[in-house]
């Protein structure tokens, strides 16, 4: 009885609740590899898959923005959000095409080298200094990427390069997102996903829109839109408000680990020692990047 009361108190604690919400967000984002693979296996090509995902997510995010009385992005902020939508198109397409070619765990591991890309981009665009921790993170990310590819027995081809390309697009997305910090995330998210839905809608019409053939396929599409997009974003925002940006970003580093576990347990992908070590190195690299950026910001203040 006492333990149950103690657990209830911990859950009511804002920091503990924030940590739980951020972890659930990371798990929801991480589950994208499972739902994406299920949709692809049901015969839905990446372009149709992504159109359906964003066409469902955009109006839901718009409703959430309206419920928060969030003002729509205007002027320069709207232009940046549109460009972010274009970057998200490149990121999503590269990611899901890769998901149909190489193991899901490898896709996630290679994609999650992007925090290092962001660190390097910030050095050039925002004149942020790369300290010793950042250099160690860079070395760990490179080593982790090599181990992830070699551990899965893959060759350096388009399937391997696509997750890195997705990380490159996402880097641009993150760098631009800093310039829209004053805009409510639901409002900018609605515009970004709306842009993505329009682009993928045009591409799907040209290619021929293909819908899921089974309940499993439709479930996967709905889960991608509502769980891995809308819920994941809402849970992260709610958690970060209680926990703080730095600790939230560190907990979010659990996403590739969750994705790799789901790929093994749900998709039945084999687990290779080299790939596991590579994923660990990349996760440590992410935590180092976040920690070093936080320390740098505190020193500046």
N, C-alpha and C positions, 0 to 999 in steps of 0.2 A: 504493500500500500504506500509506504513511504517513498519507495523508488518511483512509483507511478506519479506521485505528487511532485517529486523532484524533476522528473522528466517533463511534466506539464509546465512547471515553472521555467525550465530551460527553454522550452518552445516559445513561451510568452516573452522571453528576453529578446529585445530588438536585434541584438547582434547575432544570437543563435538563430532566430527566425530568418534573418538576412542571409546567413550562411546556408541554411537549408534551401531557401529560395534560389540562391545563386547556383547551388549544386544541382537542383532540379532543372534549372535553365541549361546548365552544361550537359546534363543527361539528355534533355530534350533535343538540344542541338546535335549531340552525339548520335542519337537514334536515327538521324537523317540518313546514315549509311544503310541502315536496314530497310527503311521505308523506300528509299531511292532504289535499292536493288530489287525489292519486291515489285515496284512499279515497272522497272525495266524488264524484269523477267515476265511480266504480264503483257509484254508487247508494246508498251508505251515508250516511244523514242524520247530522248532527252528534251527536244524542243517542245513537244506536246506536253510532256511531264511538267516542265517549268512554266509553260503558259497556264496550265490548270492550277499549279501551286500558287502562282502570284495573282491570278484572277480571283482566287478564293481569298487569299490573305489580304489583298489591298483594301477591299471594302470593309473587312472586319477591323483592320487597323484604323481606317477612316472613322468608323463608328466609335472605336475606343478613344480616338483623338477628340471626337465631338463630345463624348461623355466627360472628358477632362477639360472641356472648354479651351482646347489648345488651338491657337491661331495657326492658320495655314502659312507655310513658308511663302515669302514674297520677295520680289526683287532679286538681289544677289543670292540670298539664301535659297530661293526657289531654283535659280540657275545651278547652284552648286548641288542641290538635291537631284536635279535632273541628270547632271554629270555622274553623280554617285549611282544613280539608277543604271546608267550605261556601264559603269564599272561593275556593278552587281550582275549585269547580264553576262559580261565576260567571265566573271568569277564563277557564276552558277553553271554556265554551259561547260566550261573547262572541267569543273569538279564532277558533274554528272556523266559527262562523256568518259572521263577517267574511271568512274565507278563501274562502268560497263566493260572495262578493259583489263583492269588489274585488281588485286585484292583490296577490299575496302579498308583494311587496317593500314595498308601502304598508302592509299590515297589520303587518309586522315593524317598520317605521320608526316608525309611530304607537304601537305597543305599547311600544317601547323609550324612550318618554318617561317611563316609570314611575320610573326612578331619581330624577328631579326631583320626582315626586309623593312618593316616599319621603323625600326631603330636607325637603320642606315638612311632611309628616306628623310627622317627627321633631322639627321645630321646635315643634309644638303638643303632641305627646304625651310627648316626652322632653326638652323644653326645650333642644334643640340649636341652637346659633347658626348662622345662615346668613351666611357671609362674602361677600366680593367675588367669589370664585371660584364660589360657589353661585349668586349673582345672574347672573353671566355664563352659567353652565350653564343656568339657567332661560330666559334670553333666547335662547340657542342652540337649546334644545329647542323653544321656541315657533316660532322662525323655521324650524327644520328640519321641524316638523310642517306648517306652512303650505306650504313648498316641496314636501314630499312629496305633499301632496294636489293642489296646483296643477300640479305637474310631471306628474302622472299624468292630468290633465284631469278630476278628480273634483269633484263638488259636495258641499256639507256636508249629508250625509244620514245615515241610520242605518248604512250600510255604513262610513262614515268614523268615526262616533262609537263603533262597537262595539270597535275596537282600543283606543281611549282608555278605554272602560269596562273592558276586560280589564286594562289597566294599572292602573286604579283598584282593581279587586279584588285584583290582585297586590300592590299597595302595602299593603293590609290584611294580606295573607298575610305579607309581609316584616316588617312592624311586629310582628305577633304572633310570628313566628319568633324574634325576639330574646328573647322571654320563655320560650323552650324550649331555650335554648342548652345546658343541661345534659343534654338527652335526645339519645341517639345518632340521627343523621339517618336511618339506615335504619329504626329503630324508629318514629320519628315519621312518616317517609315512608310506611311500611306502613299506619299508621292513617289518614293523610290520604288516600291513594289508595283505601283501603278504604271510607272515608266517601263519596268521590266515586263509587266503583263502585256502592255501594248506592243513592245518589240517582239516578244515571243509569240504574241498573237498573230502579228504580220508574218513572221517566219513560219508559224504553224499552218497558216492559210496557204502559203506558197508551197510548203512541203506536203500538206495534207494532214489535217488534225486527226490524230489517232487516240481514241479513248480506251480506258481499261476494259478488259474483257470479263473480269471476274470481280466478286466481292472483295477479294484480297487486294486487287489492283486499285479499286476505288478507295478502300480503307487506307492504303498506302498514300494515295494522293491527298486525301483529307488529313491524314496524320502529318504529312509534310507541311501542309498549309497551316493547320490549326495548332498542332503540337510543336513541330520543329521550327515554326516561324513565329506565329502570334504568341502562343504561350511562352515560348522560350524568351522572347523579347520582353514580355510583360513581367515574367518572373525575375529576369535579370534586373530590370529597372526597379522593381519593388525591393529586391534583395539589396541592391547597391545603395538604395536610399537609406537602408538601415545599417549597412555594414561598412560603407565607404568604398571608393573606387579602387584603391590599391588591393585591399584584401579580396574584393570581389573578382578582380582580374586574376589574382593568384588562384582562387578556387576554380575559376573558369578553365584553368589549365588542366582540370580533370576531364575536359571534353574529349581529347583524343584517346585517353585511357578508357573511358566509358565506351567510345565508339569501337575501339579495338576489342574490348571484352564482348560487346554485342555481336561484332563480326564473327568472333570465335564461337560464342554460345548459341546465337540465333541462326546465323548464316552457315555455320559449320566450317568456317575457314581454318586451315591448319595454322598452328602457332609455331613460328620459327624463333629460335633463341636470338639470332642476330636482329631480327625485326623487333623483338621485344626490347632488346637493349637499345636499339635505335630510337624507339618510341620513348623510352625512359630519358635518354639524352635530350631529345627534343622537348620533352615536358620540363625538364630541369632548365633548359635554355629559356623557355618561355617565362618561368618563374624568375630567373635571373634578370631578364629584360625588364619585367614589371617592377621588380624590387629596385633595380638600379635607376630606373626612370623616376620612381617615387623618391629615392634618396636624393637624386639630382634636383628634383622640384623643391624638396624641403631645404636643400642647401641654398637654392636661388632665393627662396622666400626669407 
